Amino acid sequence: MDRLDPHATYGSTDPMIDGGQGSVAGGAPAGAFNPWRYRDEAGVVDADLVGYKVEATDGGIGKIDSASHEVGGSYLVVDTGPWIFGKKVMLPAGTVNQVDHDDRKVYVDRGKDQIKAAPEYDETSHSDPSYRDTLGGYYDETYGNVPPGTAR
C-alpha cells in the first residue's frame, strides 16, 4: 500500500495552474497544509470511520472513537488504549494520508512521537477555537521538511 511521504513535495507550484493557486496532493493550494480538511485522494468520502484502526508512519496508535466531516473543521478522535495510557488524541483531518476501507485502517502521515507530543485532547475543548488553533498550528509545524519551532 502506497502512502504519501510527508517530507516530499507533490504536485506543482506553478502559479498558472488552478487559477493561480498552484496544486499539490490533497488539494491544498501551493503547498499549504490545511489541518481541518481531508485530502481529496485520502479516500474518506464521508465514510463512517468509527472503529477503524489508525496507523502512524511508525506503527499503530489505536482506534477511532469519533470522526467529524464538518466543512473546514474535520477531525478524528483516536482512543490510544495502552499506547498512551488510555488517553485519546485528536488528529486534524489533514493528517489523514489514506483510508483502506477493506482493512478498516486509516493511515496518517505523522509518527507516534509527533502525535504523543501534540497538545493534550480534552473532550470539552474539541470545538473550542483556541484549542483548534493550537492543535492546527502544532500539526502545521510538523508538516514538511521544516522541523517544529523553526522559523519559515
Buried (B, 14 or more C-beta within 10 A) or exposed (E): EEEBEBEEEEBBEEEEBBEEBBBBBBBBBBBEBBBBBBBEEBBBEEBEBEEBBBBBBEEBBBBBBBBBBEEEBBBBBBBBBEBBEEBBBBBBBBBBBBBBEEEEBBBBBBBBEBBBEBBEBEEEBBEEEEBBEEBBEBBBBBBBEEEEEEEE
